[in-house]
Amino acid sequence: MLLVAGVLMVLLGIGHSILGERFVVGWLLERDELPPMSGGRAIAAGTIRFAWHVTSMLAIAIGVALALFGFGASPEAIVGSIGGMLVLCAVLPAVYTRWRHPSWLIFALSGTLCLVWAFIGA
């Protein structure tokens, strides 16, 4: 059952990213009124785009974790997979907002702590 739940979450994340980019994010960014942010329109657009895709990536991370649980993987493997995805999540705000949105730091630190725990131990 957990494997099926995991696959469904991975498919949700992929669909959310692809369909959202096509039908929601692109449409939103074509509008003239974006929220005012320091750094201007590019930073506001980047924040909207990375927030959308980070949501997708976190759904995929949950799906992978559920599948690993279903296969009876070790806690280290599960936490390591989550840590890897958190580090990948850090890339999006760093790239899309040119390091201006601070979430990249939290994603990177959290992911690194998970990876250290998974590979070195608590």
C-alpha positions in Angstrom: 0.0 0.0 0.0 2.8 2.4 0.8 4.4 1.8 -2.5 1.2 2.7 -4.3 0.8 5.8 -2.1 4.4 6.7 -2.9 3.9 6.3 -6.7 0.8 8.4 -6.5 2.6 11.2 -4.7 5.5 11.1 -7.2 3.0 11.3 -10.0 1.2 14.2 -8.3 4.5 16.1 -7.9 5.4 15.6 -11.6 1.9 16.5 -12.8 1.8 19.5 -10.4 5.0 20.9 -11.8 4.3 20.3 -15.5 0.6 21.3 -15.6 1.1 24.1 -13.1 3.9 25.7 -15.2 1.8 25.5 -18.3 -1.6 26.5 -16.9 -1.0 28.5 -13.7 2.5 29.9 -13.3 2.9 31.0 -16.9 -0.6 32.7 -16.8 0.2 34.4 -13.5 3.5 35.8 -14.7 1.9 37.3 -17.8 -0.1 39.6 -15.6 1.0 43.1 -15.0 0.3 43.1 -11.3 2.8 41.0 -9.4 3.4 41.6 -5.7 5.9 44.4 -5.0 9.2 42.9 -3.9 12.6 44.3 -3.3 14.5 43.4 -6.5 11.5 44.1 -8.7 9.4 42.0 -11.1 12.1 39.4 -11.7 12.4 38.5 -8.1 8.6 38.4 -7.6 8.3 36.2 -10.7 11.1 34.0 -9.5 9.5 33.6 -6.1 6.2 32.5 -7.6 7.9 30.0 -9.9 10.2 28.5 -7.3 7.4 28.2 -4.7 5.3 26.3 -7.2 8.0 23.9 -8.1 9.3 23.4 -4.5 5.8 22.2 -3.7 6.1 19.7 -6.5 9.6 18.5 -5.3 8.3 18.1 -1.7 5.5 15.9 -3.0 8.0 13.8 -4.8 10.1 13.6 -1.7 7.1 12.4 0.3 6.4 9.8 -2.4 10.0 8.5 -2.4 9.9 8.3 1.4 6.6 6.4 1.4 8.0 4.0 -1.2 11.1 3.4 0.8 9.1 2.7 3.9 7.0 0.3 1.8 10.2 -1.5 0.8 11.4 -1.7 4.4 14.3 0.7 3.8 16.5 1.7 6.7 15.8 5.0 8.5 19.1 6.3 7.1 18.0 5.6 3.5 14.7 7.4 4.1 16.2 10.4 5.8 19.0 10.5 3.2 16.5 10.6 0.4 14.6 13.5 2.1 17.9 15.3 2.7 18.9 15.0 -0.9 15.6 16.4 -2.1 15.9 19.3 0.4 19.3 20.2 -1.0 17.8 20.1 -4.5 15.0 22.3 -3.3 17.6 24.9 -2.2 18.7 25.3 -5.8 15.3 26.7 -7.0 15.1 29.8 -4.8 18.8 30.4 -5.2 18.5 30.4 -9.0 15.1 31.9 -9.5 15.6 34.8 -7.0 19.4 35.2 -7.4 20.0 34.2 -3.8 17.6 36.9 -2.5 14.9 34.7 -1.0 16.3 33.2 2.2 14.6 29.9 1.9 17.5 28.4 -0.1 19.6 28.6 3.1 17.0 26.8 5.2 16.6 24.1 2.6 20.3 23.6 2.2 21.0 23.5 6.0 18.1 21.1 6.6 19.0 18.9 3.8 22.7 18.8 4.8 21.8 17.9 8.4 19.6 15.0 7.1 22.4 13.8 4.8 25.0 14.0 7.6 22.7 12.1 9.9 22.0 9.5 7.2 25.6 8.9 6.3 27.5 9.6 9.5 25.0 9.0 12.2 23.4 11.1 14.9 
